[in-house]
Structures are given as C-alpha cells and as structure tokens.
Amino acid sequence: MNMIPIDKQAHFWSGATICLAISLFFPPAVGLITAIVLGALKEVWDGRGHGTKDVWDFVATGLGGVVGFVLILISEALR
C-alpha cells in the first residue's frame, strides 16, 4: 500500500494550521493566501541550500491551506 510520505503530511497540516490560525484574526482569504505564500517561501529557502526544494511540498502546503479555507467557509455557512 502506498502511503503519503510524512513530510507531505507535515506540509499539508502546516498549510491548514496557518490558514486556520490567520483566519482567526483576518478574513479567510488572507489565511489561504498566507499559507500559499509561506509554502512558496519555504521552498525558496530550501532551494538556497537550507533543505531539499520540492514542488510537491509546496502543493501539499497549498492544499492544506485550501482545506482549511473550505472548512472555514462551511463553518460560516452553518452558523
């Protein structure tokens, strides 16, 4: 069975957490954008010799941000 690598899981949960945390104080779109931008900056940092640059890490972070964003929208719709 193919499992999702733990590194990608960490990126996913980081993106979701960033989005949800920022959305406590700002509109949800700001949380989503922040998660995506921080995911991109992390890969730029890695590409400058501080880790292994991987586009799939960026995708996983962004996807986590999207899931966090959707959860917020669902939560707001149910109020």
C-alpha positions, -999 to +999 in steps of 0.1 A: +000+000+000+013+034-009+013+059+020+016+096+018+051+105+029+053+120+064+069+151+050+040+158+027+016+152+056+035+177+077+033+203+049-004+197+045-012+201+082+011+232+083-008+248+055-042+240+072-030+253+105-016+285+090-048+292+072-070+285+103-048+305+126-046+336+104-083+333+098-090+339+135-079+375+131-083+382+093-107+372+066-103+335+055-089+345+021-060+362+039-054+329+057-054+310+025-030+334+008-007+334+038-005+296+037+003+296+000+029+324+002+046+308+032+047+275+014+064+291-016+088+310+006+097+278+024+106+261-009+127+292-019+145+289+014+151+252+008+164+259-027+190+282-013+208+254+004+187+250+036+169+218+026+156+199-003+134+220-027+104+200-037+074+214-057+052+187-041+059+202-007+045+235-019+015+217-034+009+199-001+011+231+019-012+249-005-037+220-004-037+221+033-045+258+031-073+252+007-088+225+030-086+249+060-102+276+039-131+253+028-136+242+064-140+279+075-165+286+047-185+255+057-184+266+093-196+301+085-224+288+062-237+266+091-240+295+115 
